[in-house]
């Protein structure tokens, strides 16, 4: 079917309108292009992938083989323009015209390629590894793994570890891997496997060492494969270091292969610095969904007291140790679930950085019942942020400022920094 693509929408797809007025979502295209598409109906929505470009956009480039880089066919400067339009479109459909803020231009990433310090590839059978396996990524909405010799958006040190894994091979049962590297070229691995940990001790020790292309593997962990999600059944160290340190802004933070930390530290450091500037000064700030405490640490210099709340115990332990090492005596870590909050402490500023699902209903209710007059929201998903923004505005908050940051060039993903205020 021949279609004219109208605009990009959330999810890395372009919108097209059929002759009868029905809409279709198309991957692999750009606004303004005429393309041939094979359409299928899924859950009542027509979806498809570009099979041929008839009239190409001047912004089209050669796409990467990496199946997850759904914007890699778009010149980087235009990616930023399209991402901003997607944000404006999503907000315009969620908020009233009087509630819409001015969306600032997207802050470009420091590097459009080679920026990721953490990746989680799958193992594809039939490749060059010992067990007839290769590393790669699954196609969207598919279990098929596309084998790759390297990851074009990963750092050189991480790709060195990737090459070391492929050169040495993997024992049977390894389903996925998690890599985490730092600016010093140190890399941690986690083997996500269907057999027990003792089956991988020998391989873990063999994986330690220098990579041919630079960098070195300094630690290997194990996690049992769990169809409910990675790391749901815990992890354990097999060999070498448990954590490495990576700088975010002025702070060297401890990171692991399996705990969450922003995978693009250079881009994240820009957002954290801007967040600290927006936060200003005060007596007491509360950081929800704190992770290892990067946001709380950036607030500590300007607030008399900062409390960081995080559900994951290992992140709380690492964050508290880092805060003590860095001399941040006014930063307190607590373990707790931001989705199930009761009354919040009487902080004047609350910061939230929820996962992709956004704020839980209980969290939104706790925020609205709190004494805070200012809220800073860091989001990694435009759709759930727009939903939350609409519900916060309905509860009396005003969305006063929004700035997008590009943490993930070559993909449709981006981070949002938003400021909400309300009367005391």
C-alpha positions as CSV (number, residue, x, y, z in Angstrom):
1,X,0.0,0.0,0.0
2,X,1.3,3.5,-0.9
3,X,1.0,6.0,1.9
4,X,2.0,9.6,2.6
5,X,3.4,10.0,6.2
6,X,2.1,13.0,8.1
7,X,3.9,13.3,11.4
8,X,5.9,11.4,14.0
9,X,4.1,10.3,17.1
10,X,5.2,8.7,20.4
11,X,6.7,5.2,20.0
12,X,9.0,5.8,17.1
13,X,6.3,5.6,14.4
14,X,4.9,7.9,11.8
15,X,1.2,8.6,11.3
16,X,-0.5,8.0,8.0
17,X,-4.1,8.5,7.0
18,X,-5.8,6.0,4.6
19,X,-8.3,7.1,1.9
20,X,-11.2,6.2,4.1
21,X,-9.9,8.3,7.0
22,X,-8.6,5.4,9.0
23,X,-5.1,5.9,10.7
24,X,-2.1,3.7,10.4
25,X,1.2,3.7,12.4
26,X,4.3,3.1,10.3
27,X,7.9,2.3,11.4
28,X,10.9,3.3,9.3
29,X,9.5,6.4,7.7
30,X,9.7,10.2,8.1
31,X,7.0,12.9,7.8
32,X,6.4,14.0,4.3
33,X,7.6,10.8,2.7
34,X,5.6,8.6,0.3
35,X,6.3,5.0,1.1
36,X,5.1,1.5,0.4
37,X,3.9,-0.3,3.5
38,X,2.6,-3.7,4.5
39,X,-0.1,-3.1,7.0
40,X,-1.5,-5.5,9.6
41,X,-4.2,-5.0,12.3
42,X,-3.1,-5.5,15.8
43,X,-5.5,-4.8,18.7
44,X,-7.6,-2.7,16.4
45,X,-4.8,-0.6,15.2
46,X,-3.3,-0.7,11.7
47,X,0.5,-1.0,11.9
48,X,3.2,-1.5,9.4
49,X,6.8,-1.2,8.3
50,X,8.2,0.7,5.3
51,X,9.1,-1.7,2.6
52,X,10.1,0.9,-0.1
53,X,10.7,4.6,0.0
54,X,9.1,6.2,-3.1
55,X,9.7,9.9,-2.2
56,X,12.5,10.2,0.4
57,X,12.8,13.0,2.9
58,X,16.0,15.1,2.7
59,X,16.6,14.2,6.3
60,X,16.8,10.4,5.6
61,X,20.1,8.6,6.3
62,X,21.3,5.0,6.0
63,X,19.8,3.2,9.0
64,X,21.7,1.0,11.4
65,X,21.3,-2.8,11.5
66,X,20.6,-2.5,15.3
67,X,16.9,-3.2,15.4
68,X,16.3,-1.0,18.4
69,X,17.6,2.2,16.8
70,X,14.2,3.3,15.4
71,X,15.4,6.8,14.6
72,X,18.8,5.9,13.0
73,X,17.4,6.5,9.5
74,X,17.0,10.2,10.4
75,X,19.8,12.8,10.4
76,X,20.5,13.7,14.1
77,X,19.6,17.4,14.0
78,X,16.2,16.5,12.6
79,X,15.8,13.8,15.2
80,X,15.8,16.6,17.8
81,X,13.2,18.6,15.9
82,X,10.9,15.6,15.6
83,X,11.3,14.7,19.3
84,X,10.2,18.1,20.3
85,X,7.2,17.9,18.0
86,X,6.2,14.6,19.5
87,X,6.4,16.1,23.0
88,X,4.2,19.0,22.0
89,X,1.7,16.7,20.3
90,X,1.4,14.4,23.3
91,X,0.9,17.3,25.7
92,X,-1.7,19.0,23.5
93,X,-3.8,15.9,23.6
94,X,-3.6,15.5,27.4
95,X,-3.8,19.0,28.7
96,X,-6.1,21.9,28.3
97,X,-4.8,24.8,26.1
98,X,-4.5,27.0,29.2
99,X,-2.4,24.3,30.9
100,X,0.2,23.9,28.1
101,X,3.7,25.1,28.8
102,X,6.2,26.3,26.3
103,X,8.3,23.3,25.3
104,X,12.0,24.3,25.1
105,X,14.2,22.9,22.3
106,X,15.6,19.4,23.0
107,X,19.1,19.5,24.5
108,X,21.3,17.5,22.2
109,X,23.3,14.6,23.6
110,X,27.1,15.2,23.8
111,X,27.6,12.4,21.3
112,X,25.1,10.9,18.9
113,X,26.9,7.5,18.7
114,X,29.1,5.6,21.1
115,X,27.4,7.0,24.2
116,X,25.8,4.1,26.1
117,X,27.6,2.9,29.2
118,X,25.0,0.1,29.8
119,X,23.4,-2.4,27.4
120,X,21.5,-5.7,27.8
121,X,21.8,-7.8,24.6
122,X,20.3,-11.2,24.1
123,X,22.1,-14.3,23.0
124,X,21.2,-15.5,19.4
125,X,21.9,-19.2,18.6
126,X,23.8,-20.0,15.4
127,X,26.5,-17.5,15.6
128,X,30.3,-17.6,16.2
129,X,30.3,-18.2,20.0
130,X,31.2,-21.5,21.7
131,X,27.6,-22.6,22.1
132,X,26.8,-21.5,18.6
133,X,25.6,-18.1,19.9
134,X,26.1,-14.5,19.1
135,X,25.1,-11.2,20.8
136,X,22.4,-9.0,19.5
137,X,19.0,-7.4,20.0
138,X,15.4,-8.5,19.4
139,X,13.3,-7.0,16.6
140,X,10.4,-5.0,17.9
141,X,7.4,-7.2,18.9
142,X,9.4,-10.3,18.1
143,X,11.6,-12.9,19.8
144,X,14.0,-12.9,16.8
145,X,17.5,-11.7,17.8
146,X,19.5,-9.8,15.2
147,X,23.2,-10.7,15.7
148,X,25.6,-7.7,15.8
149,X,29.4,-7.6,15.8
150,X,29.2,-4.6,18.1
151,X,26.8,-2.0,19.4
152,X,27.1,1.3,17.5
153,X,25.7,3.3,20.4
154,X,27.8,1.7,23.1
155,X,31.1,3.1,24.3
156,X,34.4,1.8,22.9
157,X,35.2,0.1,26.2
158,X,31.9,-1.6,26.3
159,X,32.3,-2.8,22.7
160,X,35.7,-4.1,23.8
161,X,34.0,-6.3,26.4
162,X,31.4,-7.3,23.8
163,X,34.3,-8.5,21.5
164,X,36.0,-10.3,24.4
165,X,32.7,-12.2,25.1
166,X,32.4,-13.2,21.5
167,X,36.1,-14.2,21.3
168,X,36.0,-16.4,24.4
169,X,32.5,-17.8,24.0
170,X,29.7,-18.5,26.4
171,X,28.6,-21.8,28.1
172,X,25.2,-23.2,27.5
173,X,22.2,-21.7,29.1
174,X,23.2,-18.0,28.9
175,X,20.2,-16.2,27.6
176,X,21.1,-12.5,28.0
177,X,23.9,-10.4,29.2
178,X,24.1,-7.0,31.0
179,X,27.1,-4.8,30.5
180,X,28.0,-1.7,32.4
181,X,31.2,0.3,31.8
182,X,32.7,3.6,33.0
183,X,34.8,6.4,31.7
184,X,38.0,4.6,32.9
185,X,37.2,1.6,30.6
186,X,36.2,-0.8,33.4
187,X,33.3,-3.1,32.5
188,X,31.0,-5.3,34.6
189,X,29.1,-8.2,33.1
190,X,26.1,-10.1,34.3
191,X,25.3,-13.5,32.8
192,X,21.5,-14.0,32.8
193,X,21.1,-17.8,32.5
194,X,18.8,-20.7,32.8
195,X,21.2,-23.0,34.7
196,X,22.4,-22.5,38.3
197,X,25.3,-20.1,39.1
198,X,27.9,-22.9,39.8
199,X,27.8,-23.8,36.1
200,X,29.3,-20.3,35.2
201,X,32.1,-19.9,37.7
202,X,34.8,-21.0,35.3
203,X,33.5,-18.9,32.5
204,X,33.2,-15.9,34.7
205,X,36.9,-16.0,35.8
206,X,37.9,-16.5,32.2
207,X,36.0,-13.4,31.1
208,X,38.0,-11.2,33.4
209,X,40.8,-9.3,31.7
210,X,41.8,-6.9,29.0
211,X,39.7,-6.5,25.8
212,X,41.5,-6.5,22.5
213,X,40.0,-3.1,21.5
214,X,40.7,-1.5,24.8
215,X,39.1,-1.5,28.2
216,X,38.9,-4.4,30.6
217,X,36.3,-6.7,32.2
218,X,36.7,-6.3,36.0
219,X,33.7,-8.1,37.4
220,X,31.2,-10.8,36.4
221,X,27.8,-11.5,38.2
222,X,25.0,-14.0,37.6
223,X,21.2,-13.7,37.5
224,X,18.8,-16.5,37.0
225,X,16.7,-16.1,33.8
226,X,13.2,-15.1,34.9
227,X,10.4,-14.6,32.3
228,X,8.8,-12.0,34.6
229,X,11.8,-9.7,34.0
230,X,15.5,-9.3,34.5
231,X,16.9,-9.6,38.0
232,X,13.5,-10.4,39.6
233,X,15.1,-13.4,41.3
234,X,18.2,-11.6,42.6
235,X,21.9,-11.6,41.5
236,X,25.2,-12.9,42.9
237,X,28.8,-12.1,42.2
238,X,30.8,-14.8,40.4
239,X,34.2,-13.1,39.9
240,X,36.0,-9.8,40.4
241,X,34.4,-6.5,41.4
242,X,30.8,-5.9,42.3
243,X,30.7,-2.2,41.5
244,X,32.7,0.4,39.5
245,X,32.5,4.2,39.8
246,X,31.2,6.5,37.2
247,X,31.1,10.3,37.3
248,X,27.7,12.1,37.1
249,X,28.3,15.8,37.2
250,X,30.7,16.4,40.2
251,X,30.0,13.1,41.8
252,X,31.7,9.7,41.4
253,X,28.9,7.2,42.0
254,X,29.0,3.4,42.5
255,X,27.2,1.5,39.7
256,X,26.7,-2.2,39.1
257,X,25.9,-4.3,36.1
258,X,22.3,-4.8,37.3
259,X,21.3,-1.8,39.3
260,X,19.7,1.2,37.5
261,X,21.9,4.2,36.7
262,X,21.5,6.4,33.7
263,X,23.3,4.8,30.8
264,X,24.3,8.1,29.2
265,X,26.2,9.8,32.1
266,X,27.3,12.8,30.0
267,X,23.7,13.7,29.0
268,X,22.4,12.9,32.4
269,X,24.9,15.2,34.0
270,X,23.5,18.1,32.0
271,X,20.0,17.3,33.1
272,X,21.0,17.0,36.8
273,X,22.8,20.3,36.6
274,X,19.7,22.0,35.2
275,X,17.5,20.4,37.8
276,X,19.7,21.7,40.6
277,X,19.4,25.2,39.0
278,X,15.6,25.0,38.8
279,X,15.5,23.6,42.4
280,X,17.1,26.7,43.9
281,X,17.7,26.7,47.7
282,X,15.6,25.6,50.6
283,X,15.3,23.9,53.9
284,X,14.1,20.4,53.0
285,X,13.9,18.5,49.6
286,X,12.5,15.0,49.1
287,X,13.8,12.7,46.2
288,X,11.4,9.9,45.3
289,X,12.4,6.9,43.1
290,X,15.9,8.0,44.0
291,X,18.0,5.0,42.7
292,X,21.6,5.5,43.7
293,X,20.9,9.1,44.7
294,X,22.3,11.2,41.8
295,X,19.4,13.7,42.0
296,X,19.6,13.9,45.8
297,X,23.3,14.5,45.7
298,X,22.8,17.4,43.2
299,X,20.3,18.9,45.7
300,X,22.5,18.5,48.8
301,X,24.5,21.7,48.3
302,X,21.4,23.9,48.2
303,X,19.1,22.3,50.8
304,X,19.7,21.9,54.5
305,X,18.3,18.4,54.4
306,X,17.6,16.0,51.5
307,X,15.8,12.6,51.9
308,X,16.2,10.0,49.1
309,X,13.6,7.3,49.0
310,X,14.2,4.1,46.9
311,X,12.7,0.7,46.8
312,X,15.7,-1.3,45.7
313,X,17.8,-2.2,48.8
314,X,21.1,-2.5,46.9
315,X,20.7,1.0,45.5
316,X,20.0,2.4,48.9
317,X,23.1,0.7,50.3
318,X,25.3,2.0,47.5
319,X,23.8,5.5,47.7
320,X,24.3,5.8,51.4
321,X,27.9,4.6,51.1
322,X,28.6,7.1,48.3
323,X,27.0,9.9,50.3
324,X,29.2,9.1,53.3
325,X,32.3,8.9,51.1
326,X,31.5,12.2,49.5
327,X,30.9,13.9,52.8
328,X,27.2,14.6,52.1
329,X,26.0,14.5,55.7
330,X,22.7,16.2,55.0
331,X,21.6,13.5,52.5
332,X,19.6,10.6,54.1
333,X,18.7,7.4,52.2
334,X,15.6,5.5,53.1
335,X,14.2,2.3,51.7
336,X,10.6,2.5,50.7
337,X,8.1,2.1,47.9
338,X,7.1,5.4,46.2
339,X,4.0,3.7,44.8
340,X,2.6,3.1,48.3
341,X,3.1,6.3,50.2
342,X,1.2,7.6,53.1
343,X,1.8,11.1,54.4
344,X,4.9,12.6,53.0
345,X,7.4,14.7,55.1
346,X,6.8,18.4,54.9
347,X,9.3,19.1,52.2
348,X,9.0,22.3,50.2
349,X,10.4,20.6,47.1
350,X,9.7,17.1,45.9
351,X,11.6,15.5,43.0
352,X,10.3,12.4,41.2
353,X,12.1,10.2,38.7
354,X,9.7,7.2,38.1
355,X,10.2,4.3,35.8
356,X,8.6,4.2,32.3
357,X,5.2,3.4,33.8
358,X,5.1,6.9,35.4
359,X,3.6,7.8,38.8
360,X,1.3,5.3,40.5
361,X,-2.1,6.5,41.6
362,X,-1.0,6.4,45.3
363,X,2.1,8.5,44.5
364,X,0.0,11.2,42.8
365,X,-2.4,11.2,45.7
366,X,0.5,11.6,48.2
367,X,2.0,14.4,46.2
368,X,-1.3,16.3,46.1
369,X,-1.8,15.8,49.8
370,X,1.7,16.9,50.7
371,X,2.8,20.3,51.9
372,X,5.2,20.8,48.9
373,X,4.6,23.9,46.7
374,X,7.1,22.8,44.0
375,X,7.6,19.5,42.1
376,X,10.3,18.6,39.7
377,X,9.5,15.6,37.5
378,X,12.1,13.7,35.5
379,X,10.4,11.4,33.0
380,X,11.6,8.8,30.4
381,X,8.3,8.4,28.7
382,X,6.3,11.1,26.9
383,X,3.0,9.3,27.1
384,X,2.9,8.5,30.8
385,X,4.3,11.9,31.6
386,X,1.4,13.6,29.7
387,X,-1.1,11.4,31.6
388,X,0.5,12.3,34.9
389,X,0.7,16.0,34.0
390,X,-3.0,16.1,33.2
391,X,-3.9,14.5,36.5
392,X,-1.5,16.7,38.5
393,X,-3.0,19.8,36.9
394,X,-6.5,18.6,37.7
395,X,-5.3,18.3,41.4
396,X,-4.2,21.9,41.5
397,X,-0.6,21.8,40.2
398,X,0.6,24.1,37.3
399,X,3.0,22.9,34.7
400,X,5.3,25.9,34.4
401,X,8.3,24.7,32.5
402,X,9.4,21.7,30.4
403,X,12.7,20.9,28.8
404,X,13.5,17.7,26.9
405,X,17.0,16.2,27.0
406,X,18.2,13.6,24.4
407,X,19.8,10.7,26.4
408,X,19.2,8.2,23.6
409,X,20.2,9.4,20.1
410,X,19.1,7.2,17.2
411,X,16.0,6.2,19.1
412,X,12.6,7.8,19.8
413,X,13.3,7.9,23.5
414,X,14.1,11.1,25.4
415,X,14.1,12.4,29.0
416,X,11.9,15.3,30.2
417,X,12.6,17.7,33.0
418,X,9.4,19.4,34.1
419,X,8.6,21.9,36.9
420,X,5.2,22.1,38.6
421,X,4.1,24.7,41.1
422,X,1.0,25.4,43.2
423,X,0.0,28.0,45.9
424,X,1.2,27.5,49.4
